[in-house]
């Protein structure tokens, strides 16, 4: 149940449909309890708040209103069972909920621009609009109104900082018209107009502000408005926004002047840049992958083993997919890491090299990769380095797909990553943790939790500009919708995303799974690396380790049944038995339904 007070007082059920709250006094009781924010409101206080001159039987009327509200808010509650939302405590009542639009708005006011815009969209009208004259709500209405006005101005500040001055002008214009006493709003509007090339309009706005303040309030404009008028007339340089491009150019020039041509410093700095480039997706990810191996090779050619270890280990980019984008490059990185390990004694450097081996050996059946992951984790847990532990846990997770039925272990890794990263500000690994849990909870048939992790990952991605996250959450929602159009729309995000290991054959595989679940003929498509399990020849290979392991074994079982291959059926059954309680949805991207159906 959701409650709304940013406008008329309302309630909505799980489907988003308005709940019938009956008369104005019923809504007044609900509104009064929301104002109390979970505290108990005595029944006698409700009587005093609802009537100026309470009639005889007012207390009984309040009880009747409460009973009616309970029926409306909890229609499925069995008779004589305690209420969960509108509860009786001591001499009064309390509303036990966090789902109030005003409270969500308060939490989002200090967030990013998208969060702020979503928060402002919650407003449907004046707060507690149907009780504007009631004394008990005046302080709360004033507080929420001031928060909203400040949020509008904060939104404009964001827009100006991001170079979106033209977008800020219309809302600021309406804002100062409705609230002409807010000097900060006038200042922001004039600055927005100036930055859109409308210097005359900006000066006219400042004159309007001066006239309004002097004529209506009898005060002169504050220092900020007067200074802005002078700066506009002088076309002061600081009025123009500081562009990211200019900052980059100046910093790069300063770096060149300071570092010069020092190869070692440049190599280490390059890897840091490549690491940041990799999370941008598209061409950035492809460029990072291409230049990474070149940087490692250059470090080895310098003959500096410590430098090589640092260059390899510094590329701690979170990895969420278990099939390599470039197997030849991955093998070269693993070989270089193994060479560096021979002479490297520093524990942290060894942990990073071992984690690199675990990550770049994705899809491998070799025990060495799992051993490397376990050793890296053991070292990292002995050091006070949260970032190193997060990196090592990523390696452990990458090597946790070697047999079916390991979703609970992956869920535990994701849980630790989320907690560790949230405590230490490691936002990319916090996103990784949420995506891992999305996948694991999907396999464990806990889609409400998976939904929450998808939303959390999206929110972090929006805040920190991580566009690749949307690829995985959109695919997850396509899997939940289980329609061909949803899968095709999700597949569009893979074009140019720079993840061939994920993209190749994924859409055809998802469509094949969809057809099998709905007992339709498997479409004739190019299944790429998944062809051996969709269009099997005489010898069906064992599926490789990875997030699609359960799904590929289910396909193997299907193929064996179609061919009446008893031996292959036995292999598939033995492989899938540990995952008997799971769905074949461990990828979080596609599913063939419960593993038990194939057993």
C-alpha positions as CSV (number, residue, x, y, z in Angstrom):
1,X,0.0,0.0,0.0
2,X,1.3,3.4,-1.0
3,X,0.2,6.7,0.6
4,X,0.2,10.1,-1.0
5,X,0.0,13.5,0.7
6,X,1.7,15.6,-2.0
7,X,-1.6,16.7,-3.3
8,X,-5.0,15.3,-2.1
9,X,-4.6,12.6,0.5
10,X,-4.8,9.3,-1.2
11,X,-3.8,5.6,-1.0
12,X,-3.0,3.2,-3.8
13,X,-2.9,-0.6,-3.8
14,X,-0.2,-3.0,-5.1
15,X,-1.5,-2.5,-8.6
16,X,-1.4,1.3,-8.4
17,X,-5.1,1.6,-8.2
18,X,-6.7,4.3,-5.9
19,X,-8.2,2.9,-2.7
20,X,-11.6,4.2,-1.8
21,X,-11.2,6.0,1.6
22,X,-14.8,7.1,2.0
23,X,-15.5,10.5,3.5
24,X,-13.4,13.5,4.4
25,X,-13.1,12.6,8.1
26,X,-11.8,9.1,7.1
27,X,-9.1,10.8,5.1
28,X,-8.5,13.3,7.9
29,X,-7.7,10.4,10.3
30,X,-5.3,8.9,7.8
31,X,-3.7,12.3,7.1
32,X,-3.3,13.0,10.8
33,X,-1.6,9.6,11.4
34,X,0.8,10.3,8.5
35,X,1.7,13.7,10.0
36,X,2.6,11.8,13.2
37,X,5.2,9.7,11.2
38,X,4.6,6.4,13.0
39,X,4.0,7.9,16.4
40,X,0.9,7.0,18.3
41,X,-1.9,9.6,18.2
42,X,-4.3,9.3,21.1
43,X,-7.9,8.9,20.1
44,X,-8.9,11.9,22.2
45,X,-6.4,14.0,20.2
46,X,-8.0,12.8,17.0
47,X,-11.4,13.9,18.3
48,X,-10.0,17.4,19.1
49,X,-8.3,17.6,15.6
50,X,-11.4,16.5,13.7
51,X,-14.0,18.7,15.3
52,X,-13.9,22.3,16.6
53,X,-16.8,21.4,18.9
54,X,-16.8,17.6,19.2
55,X,-20.3,16.1,19.2
56,X,-21.5,13.4,21.6
57,X,-20.2,10.1,20.4
58,X,-17.2,11.6,18.7
59,X,-14.9,9.0,20.2
60,X,-17.1,6.2,18.8
61,X,-17.1,7.9,15.5
62,X,-13.3,7.9,15.4
63,X,-13.3,4.2,16.1
64,X,-15.7,3.7,13.2
65,X,-13.5,5.7,10.9
66,X,-10.5,3.6,11.9
67,X,-12.3,0.3,11.4
68,X,-13.4,1.5,7.9
69,X,-9.9,2.6,7.0
70,X,-8.5,-0.8,8.1
71,X,-11.0,-2.6,5.8
72,X,-9.9,-0.4,2.9
73,X,-6.2,-0.6,3.5
74,X,-6.0,-4.3,4.3
75,X,-9.0,-5.9,2.4
76,X,-7.5,-9.4,2.6
77,X,-7.0,-9.4,6.4
78,X,-8.8,-12.2,8.1
79,X,-11.5,-11.3,10.7
80,X,-10.2,-10.8,14.2
81,X,-6.5,-10.8,13.1
82,X,-4.4,-7.9,14.2
83,X,-4.0,-5.0,11.7
84,X,-0.5,-4.5,10.3
85,X,-0.8,-1.0,8.9
86,X,-3.2,1.0,11.0
87,X,-2.5,-0.4,14.4
88,X,-3.9,0.2,17.9
89,X,-1.3,1.0,20.5
90,X,-2.2,2.1,24.1
91,X,-4.7,5.0,24.0
92,X,-4.5,5.6,20.3
93,X,-3.5,4.6,16.8
94,X,-0.4,4.7,14.6
95,X,0.3,4.1,10.9
96,X,3.1,1.6,10.4
97,X,4.5,2.2,6.9
98,X,7.4,3.8,5.1
99,X,5.5,4.1,1.8
100,X,4.5,7.8,1.9
101,X,5.3,10.0,-1.1
102,X,6.4,12.9,1.0
103,X,9.0,10.8,2.8
104,X,10.3,9.5,-0.4
105,X,10.5,13.1,-1.6
106,X,12.5,14.1,1.5
107,X,15.1,11.3,0.9
108,X,15.6,12.2,-2.7
109,X,16.0,16.0,-2.3
110,X,19.8,15.6,-1.7
111,X,20.3,13.1,-4.6
112,X,21.4,13.4,-8.2
113,X,19.5,15.4,-10.9
114,X,17.5,12.4,-12.1
115,X,16.6,11.5,-8.5
116,X,15.6,15.1,-7.8
117,X,13.4,15.2,-11.0
118,X,11.7,12.0,-10.0
119,X,11.1,13.4,-6.6
120,X,9.5,16.6,-7.9
121,X,7.3,14.6,-10.1
122,X,5.7,13.1,-7.0
123,X,3.9,16.4,-6.4
124,X,0.3,16.4,-7.6
125,X,-0.7,19.6,-5.9
126,X,-0.2,21.5,-2.6
127,X,0.7,19.1,0.3
128,X,-2.3,17.8,2.2
129,X,-4.4,19.8,-0.3
130,X,-7.8,18.8,1.2
131,X,-6.8,19.9,4.7
132,X,-5.2,23.2,4.0
133,X,-7.1,25.0,6.8
134,X,-6.5,22.5,9.6
135,X,-4.2,23.7,12.4
136,X,-2.7,20.2,12.9
137,X,-1.2,20.1,9.4
138,X,0.1,23.7,9.0
139,X,3.6,23.1,10.2
140,X,4.0,20.0,8.1
141,X,2.6,21.7,5.0
142,X,4.9,24.7,5.5
143,X,8.0,22.4,5.9
144,X,7.2,20.3,2.8
145,X,6.4,23.4,0.7
146,X,9.8,24.9,1.6
147,X,11.5,21.7,0.8
148,X,9.8,21.6,-2.6
149,X,10.8,25.2,-3.4
150,X,14.4,24.5,-2.5
151,X,14.3,21.3,-4.6
152,X,13.2,23.3,-7.6
153,X,16.1,25.7,-7.1
154,X,18.6,22.8,-6.5
155,X,17.4,21.2,-9.7
156,X,18.2,24.4,-11.5
157,X,21.7,24.5,-9.9
158,X,22.3,21.0,-11.2
159,X,21.1,22.0,-14.7
160,X,23.3,25.0,-14.8
161,X,26.3,23.0,-13.6
162,X,25.7,20.4,-16.4
163,X,25.4,23.0,-19.1
164,X,21.6,22.6,-19.3
165,X,20.7,26.3,-18.8
166,X,18.0,26.3,-21.6
167,X,16.2,23.5,-19.8
168,X,16.3,25.4,-16.5
169,X,14.7,28.6,-17.8
170,X,11.0,27.6,-18.2
171,X,10.6,26.1,-14.7
172,X,12.5,28.9,-13.1
173,X,10.4,31.5,-14.8
174,X,7.2,29.8,-13.5
175,X,8.9,29.5,-10.1
176,X,9.6,33.2,-9.6
177,X,6.2,34.1,-10.9
178,X,4.5,31.9,-8.2
179,X,7.1,32.8,-5.5
180,X,8.4,36.2,-6.3
181,X,10.1,36.8,-2.8
182,X,12.7,34.1,-3.4
183,X,15.9,36.0,-4.4
184,X,17.9,32.8,-5.1
185,X,15.3,31.8,-7.8
186,X,15.7,35.2,-9.4
187,X,19.4,34.9,-9.4
188,X,19.3,31.4,-11.0
189,X,16.9,32.6,-13.7
190,X,19.0,35.5,-14.6
191,X,22.1,33.3,-14.8
192,X,20.4,30.7,-16.9
193,X,19.2,33.4,-19.3
194,X,22.7,34.8,-19.6
195,X,24.2,31.4,-20.3
196,X,21.7,30.9,-23.1
197,X,23.0,34.1,-24.8
198,X,20.1,36.3,-23.6
199,X,22.0,39.0,-21.7
200,X,19.2,41.6,-22.2
201,X,16.6,39.2,-20.8
202,X,18.8,38.4,-17.8
203,X,19.2,42.1,-17.0
204,X,15.4,42.6,-17.4
205,X,14.8,39.8,-14.9
206,X,17.1,41.4,-12.4
207,X,15.2,44.7,-12.8
208,X,11.9,42.9,-12.3
209,X,13.3,41.4,-9.1
210,X,14.5,44.8,-7.8
211,X,11.1,46.4,-8.5
212,X,9.1,43.6,-6.9
213,X,11.3,43.6,-3.8
214,X,11.3,47.4,-3.3
215,X,7.6,48.0,-4.2
216,X,6.0,45.0,-2.5
217,X,8.4,44.2,0.4
218,X,10.2,47.5,0.9
219,X,13.7,46.0,0.8
220,X,16.6,46.3,-1.6
221,X,17.9,43.3,-3.4
222,X,20.6,41.3,-1.6
223,X,24.3,41.2,-2.3
224,X,24.0,38.1,-4.6
225,X,21.5,39.8,-7.0
226,X,23.4,43.1,-7.1
227,X,26.7,41.4,-7.8
228,X,25.2,39.3,-10.6
229,X,23.9,42.4,-12.3
230,X,27.3,44.0,-12.2
231,X,29.0,40.8,-13.5
232,X,26.5,40.5,-16.3
233,X,27.1,44.1,-17.4
234,X,30.9,43.4,-17.3
235,X,30.5,39.9,-18.9
236,X,32.6,38.4,-16.2
237,X,34.4,35.2,-17.2
238,X,33.3,33.3,-14.1
239,X,29.7,33.4,-15.2
240,X,30.4,30.8,-17.9
241,X,30.2,27.2,-16.7
242,X,33.5,25.3,-16.3
243,X,33.3,22.6,-19.0
244,X,34.6,19.1,-18.4
245,X,36.5,19.4,-21.7
246,X,38.4,22.4,-20.5
247,X,39.3,20.8,-17.2
248,X,40.6,17.7,-19.1
249,X,42.7,19.8,-21.4
250,X,44.3,21.8,-18.7
251,X,45.0,18.8,-16.5
252,X,46.5,16.9,-19.4
253,X,48.7,19.8,-20.2
254,X,49.8,20.0,-16.6
255,X,50.6,16.3,-16.6
256,X,52.7,16.6,-19.7
257,X,54.7,19.5,-18.2
258,X,55.2,17.6,-14.9
259,X,55.9,14.0,-16.0
260,X,57.5,14.6,-19.4
261,X,58.4,11.4,-21.2
262,X,58.9,9.1,-18.2
263,X,57.8,5.7,-19.5
264,X,57.1,4.0,-16.2
265,X,54.9,6.8,-14.8
266,X,53.1,7.1,-18.0
267,X,52.4,3.3,-18.2
268,X,50.9,3.2,-14.7
269,X,48.8,6.3,-15.3
270,X,47.6,4.8,-18.6
271,X,46.3,1.7,-16.9
272,X,44.3,3.9,-14.4
273,X,42.8,5.8,-17.4
274,X,42.0,2.5,-19.2
275,X,40.3,1.2,-16.0
276,X,38.0,4.3,-16.0
277,X,37.5,4.0,-19.7
278,X,36.3,0.4,-19.5
279,X,33.2,1.1,-17.4
280,X,31.9,3.7,-20.0
281,X,30.9,0.9,-22.4
282,X,30.9,1.0,-26.2
283,X,34.1,2.2,-27.8
284,X,35.6,2.9,-24.4
285,X,35.5,-0.7,-23.4
286,X,36.9,-1.9,-26.7
287,X,39.7,0.7,-26.5
288,X,40.5,-0.2,-23.0
289,X,40.7,-3.9,-23.9
290,X,42.9,-3.2,-26.9
291,X,45.4,-0.9,-25.1
292,X,45.6,-2.9,-21.9
293,X,47.6,-5.7,-23.5
294,X,49.9,-3.2,-25.2
295,X,50.6,-1.6,-21.8
296,X,51.4,-5.0,-20.2
297,X,53.7,-5.8,-23.1
298,X,55.5,-2.5,-22.8
299,X,56.0,-3.0,-19.1
300,X,57.5,-6.4,-19.7
301,X,59.8,-5.0,-22.4
302,X,61.2,-2.5,-19.8
303,X,62.4,-5.5,-17.8
304,X,60.9,-4.2,-14.5
305,X,59.0,-7.0,-12.8
306,X,57.4,-4.8,-10.2
307,X,56.2,-2.4,-12.8
308,X,54.7,-5.2,-14.8
309,X,52.9,-6.6,-11.8
310,X,51.5,-3.1,-11.0
311,X,50.4,-2.6,-14.6
312,X,48.6,-6.0,-14.7
313,X,47.0,-5.7,-11.3
314,X,45.9,-2.1,-11.6
315,X,43.2,-3.0,-14.1
316,X,40.7,-3.9,-11.4
317,X,37.5,-3.4,-13.5
318,X,34.5,-5.3,-12.1
319,X,33.6,-8.3,-14.3
320,X,30.0,-9.6,-14.5
321,X,29.9,-11.9,-17.5
322,X,31.5,-15.3,-17.6
323,X,32.5,-15.6,-21.3
324,X,35.6,-13.8,-22.6
325,X,35.3,-10.9,-25.1
326,X,38.7,-11.8,-26.5
327,X,40.1,-15.3,-25.6
328,X,43.5,-14.7,-27.2
329,X,44.1,-11.5,-25.3
330,X,42.9,-13.1,-22.1
331,X,45.3,-15.9,-22.5
332,X,48.2,-13.5,-23.1
333,X,47.2,-11.5,-19.9
334,X,47.1,-14.7,-17.9
335,X,50.5,-15.8,-19.2
336,X,52.0,-12.4,-18.3
337,X,50.5,-12.6,-14.8
338,X,51.9,-16.0,-14.3
339,X,55.4,-14.8,-15.3
340,X,55.1,-11.8,-13.0
341,X,54.1,-14.1,-10.1
342,X,57.4,-16.0,-10.2
343,X,59.3,-13.0,-8.8
344,X,56.6,-11.1,-7.0
345,X,56.7,-11.4,-3.2
346,X,54.5,-8.4,-2.1
347,X,51.2,-9.9,-0.8
348,X,48.9,-7.2,-2.3
349,X,50.6,-7.4,-5.7
350,X,50.4,-11.2,-5.6
351,X,46.7,-11.0,-4.7
352,X,46.1,-8.7,-7.7
353,X,48.0,-11.0,-10.1
354,X,46.1,-14.1,-8.8
355,X,42.8,-12.3,-9.2
356,X,43.7,-11.3,-12.7
357,X,44.3,-15.0,-13.5
358,X,41.0,-15.9,-12.0
359,X,39.1,-13.3,-14.0
360,X,40.8,-13.7,-17.3
361,X,40.4,-17.5,-17.1
362,X,36.6,-17.2,-17.2
363,X,35.0,-20.2,-18.8
364,X,38.0,-22.4,-18.1
365,X,37.8,-25.9,-16.6
366,X,41.4,-25.7,-15.4
367,X,41.7,-26.0,-11.6
368,X,44.5,-23.4,-11.6
369,X,41.9,-20.6,-12.1
370,X,39.9,-21.6,-9.0
371,X,43.0,-22.1,-7.0
372,X,44.2,-18.6,-7.9
373,X,40.9,-17.1,-6.9
374,X,41.0,-18.9,-3.5
375,X,44.6,-17.9,-2.8
376,X,43.9,-14.2,-3.8
377,X,40.9,-14.1,-1.4
378,X,43.0,-15.6,1.4
379,X,45.7,-13.0,1.0
380,X,43.2,-10.1,0.6
381,X,41.3,-11.1,3.8
382,X,44.6,-10.8,5.7
383,X,45.2,-7.2,4.6
384,X,43.3,-4.0,5.5
385,X,42.5,-3.1,1.9
386,X,38.7,-3.1,1.1
387,X,39.3,-2.4,-2.6
388,X,41.7,-5.4,-2.9
389,X,39.2,-7.7,-1.1
390,X,36.4,-6.5,-3.5
391,X,38.6,-7.3,-6.5
392,X,39.5,-10.7,-5.1
393,X,35.8,-11.5,-4.4
394,X,35.1,-10.7,-8.1
395,X,37.7,-13.4,-9.0
396,X,36.1,-15.9,-6.6
397,X,32.7,-15.2,-8.1
398,X,34.0,-15.6,-11.6
399,X,35.2,-19.1,-10.7
400,X,32.0,-20.1,-8.9
401,X,30.2,-21.3,-12.1
402,X,32.1,-24.6,-12.6
403,X,29.2,-26.8,-11.8
404,X,25.4,-26.3,-11.5
405,X,23.7,-25.5,-8.2
406,X,26.1,-22.8,-6.9
407,X,23.7,-19.9,-6.9
408,X,23.6,-19.7,-3.1
409,X,27.4,-19.3,-3.0
410,X,27.3,-16.6,-5.6
411,X,24.5,-14.9,-3.7
412,X,26.7,-14.8,-0.6
413,X,29.5,-13.3,-2.6
414,X,27.2,-10.6,-3.9
415,X,25.9,-9.9,-0.4
416,X,29.4,-9.4,0.9
417,X,30.3,-7.2,-2.0
418,X,27.3,-4.9,-1.5
419,X,28.0,-4.5,2.2
420,X,31.8,-4.0,1.8
421,X,31.5,-1.6,-1.1
422,X,28.7,0.5,0.5
423,X,30.8,0.9,3.7
424,X,33.9,2.0,1.8
425,X,32.5,3.9,-1.2
426,X,33.5,1.4,-3.9
427,X,30.5,2.2,-6.1
428,X,31.5,0.1,-9.1
429,X,31.8,-3.0,-6.9
430,X,28.5,-2.1,-5.1
431,X,26.9,-2.2,-8.5
432,X,28.6,-5.6,-9.2
433,X,27.3,-7.0,-6.0
434,X,23.7,-6.0,-6.8
435,X,24.0,-7.5,-10.3
436,X,25.4,-10.7,-8.8
437,X,22.5,-10.9,-6.4
438,X,20.1,-10.2,-9.2
439,X,21.4,-13.2,-11.0
440,X,21.5,-15.5,-8.0
441,X,18.1,-14.5,-6.7
442,X,16.7,-15.2,-10.2
443,X,18.2,-18.7,-10.0
444,X,16.7,-19.1,-6.6
445,X,13.2,-18.1,-7.8
446,X,13.2,-15.0,-5.6
447,X,12.2,-12.3,-8.2
448,X,11.0,-9.7,-5.7
449,X,14.5,-9.5,-4.3
450,X,16.0,-9.6,-7.8
451,X,13.8,-6.7,-8.7
452,X,15.1,-4.7,-5.8
453,X,18.7,-5.4,-6.8
454,X,18.0,-4.4,-10.4
455,X,16.6,-1.1,-9.1
456,X,19.5,-0.5,-6.8
457,X,22.0,-1.2,-9.6
458,X,20.2,1.2,-11.9
459,X,20.1,4.0,-9.3
460,X,23.9,3.7,-8.6
461,X,24.5,3.6,-12.4
462,X,22.6,6.8,-12.9
463,X,24.4,8.5,-10.1
464,X,27.8,7.5,-11.3
465,X,27.3,7.4,-15.1
466,X,27.8,3.6,-15.6
467,X,25.8,3.0,-18.9
468,X,26.7,-0.7,-19.2
469,X,24.6,-1.6,-16.1
470,X,21.4,-0.8,-18.0
471,X,22.3,-3.6,-20.5
472,X,22.1,-6.2,-17.7
473,X,19.0,-4.8,-15.9
474,X,17.1,-4.4,-19.2
475,X,17.9,-8.0,-20.1
476,X,16.7,-9.1,-16.7
477,X,13.4,-7.3,-17.2
478,X,13.1,-8.9,-20.6
479,X,13.5,-12.3,-19.0
480,X,10.9,-11.4,-16.4
481,X,8.5,-10.3,-19.2
482,X,9.3,-13.4,-21.3
483,X,8.2,-11.9,-24.6
484,X,10.0,-11.9,-27.9
485,X,9.7,-8.1,-28.3
486,X,11.2,-7.5,-24.9
487,X,14.2,-9.7,-25.7
488,X,14.7,-8.0,-29.1
489,X,14.5,-4.5,-27.4
490,X,17.1,-5.6,-24.8
491,X,19.4,-6.9,-27.6
492,X,19.5,-3.4,-29.2
493,X,21.5,-2.2,-26.2
494,X,24.3,-4.7,-27.0
495,X,24.9,-3.0,-30.4
496,X,28.1,-1.0,-29.8
497,X,28.3,-1.9,-26.1
498,X,31.8,-3.5,-26.7
499,X,30.9,-6.9,-25.1
500,X,31.1,-9.5,-27.9
501,X,31.5,-12.3,-25.4
502,X,28.0,-11.4,-24.1
503,X,26.4,-10.4,-27.4
504,X,27.4,-13.2,-29.7
505,X,24.5,-15.6,-30.0
506,X,22.6,-14.3,-26.9
507,X,19.4,-13.1,-28.6
508,X,19.0,-16.3,-30.6
509,X,19.6,-18.3,-27.5
510,X,17.0,-16.3,-25.5
511,X,14.5,-16.8,-28.3
512,X,15.2,-20.5,-28.5
513,X,14.6,-20.8,-24.7
514,X,11.4,-18.8,-25.0
515,X,10.2,-21.1,-27.8
516,X,11.0,-24.2,-25.8
517,X,9.2,-23.0,-22.7
518,X,6.1,-22.2,-24.8
519,X,6.3,-25.6,-26.7
520,X,7.0,-23.8,-30.0
521,X,9.5,-25.0,-32.7
522,X,13.0,-23.7,-32.2
523,X,13.6,-21.0,-34.7
524,X,16.3,-21.4,-37.4
525,X,18.8,-18.7,-36.4
526,X,22.6,-18.3,-36.1
527,X,23.3,-19.5,-32.5
528,X,27.0,-18.8,-32.7
529,X,28.9,-20.3,-29.8
530,X,25.7,-22.0,-28.5
531,X,25.0,-24.0,-31.7
532,X,26.3,-27.3,-30.3
533,X,23.5,-27.3,-27.7
534,X,20.7,-25.9,-29.9
535,X,21.5,-27.8,-33.1
536,X,23.6,-30.7,-31.6
537,X,25.6,-33.1,-33.8
538,X,26.4,-36.7,-32.8
539,X,28.6,-35.7,-29.9
540,X,27.2,-33.0,-27.7
541,X,30.1,-31.3,-25.8
542,X,29.9,-30.6,-22.1
543,X,28.7,-27.0,-21.5
544,X,31.5,-24.7,-20.4
545,X,31.5,-23.2,-16.9
546,X,29.6,-19.9,-16.7
547,X,26.3,-18.3,-15.8
548,X,24.6,-20.2,-18.7
549,X,25.7,-23.6,-17.4
550,X,22.3,-24.7,-16.1
551,X,20.5,-23.5,-19.2
552,X,22.9,-25.3,-21.5
553,X,22.6,-28.5,-19.5
554,X,18.8,-28.2,-19.8
555,X,19.2,-27.8,-23.5
556,X,21.4,-30.8,-23.5
557,X,18.7,-32.8,-21.7
558,X,16.1,-31.7,-24.2
559,X,18.3,-32.7,-27.1
560,X,19.1,-36.1,-25.5
561,X,15.4,-36.8,-25.0
562,X,14.6,-35.8,-28.6
563,X,17.3,-38.3,-29.8
564,X,16.5,-40.9,-27.2
565,X,20.1,-40.8,-26.1
566,X,20.0,-42.5,-22.7
567,X,23.7,-42.1,-22.0
568,X,23.5,-38.3,-22.6
569,X,20.4,-38.1,-20.5
570,X,22.2,-39.7,-17.7
571,X,25.1,-37.2,-18.0
572,X,22.7,-34.3,-18.0
573,X,20.8,-35.6,-15.0
574,X,24.0,-36.1,-13.0
575,X,25.1,-32.6,-13.9
576,X,21.8,-30.9,-13.1
577,X,20.9,-32.7,-9.9
578,X,22.8,-30.3,-7.6
579,X,20.6,-27.5,-9.0
580,X,17.3,-29.4,-8.6
581,X,15.8,-26.6,-6.5
582,X,16.8,-23.8,-8.8
583,X,15.6,-22.1,-12.0
584,X,17.8,-22.2,-15.1
585,X,18.0,-18.4,-14.7
586,X,21.4,-17.9,-13.2
587,X,22.4,-15.5,-15.9
588,X,19.7,-13.1,-15.0
589,X,19.2,-12.8,-18.8
590,X,17.2,-15.8,-20.0
591,X,15.6,-18.9,-18.5
592,X,14.3,-22.4,-19.5
593,X,12.2,-22.6,-16.3
594,X,12.8,-24.9,-13.3
595,X,15.7,-27.3,-13.5
596,X,13.4,-29.9,-11.9
597,X,11.3,-30.0,-15.1
598,X,14.4,-31.3,-17.0
599,X,15.4,-33.8,-14.3
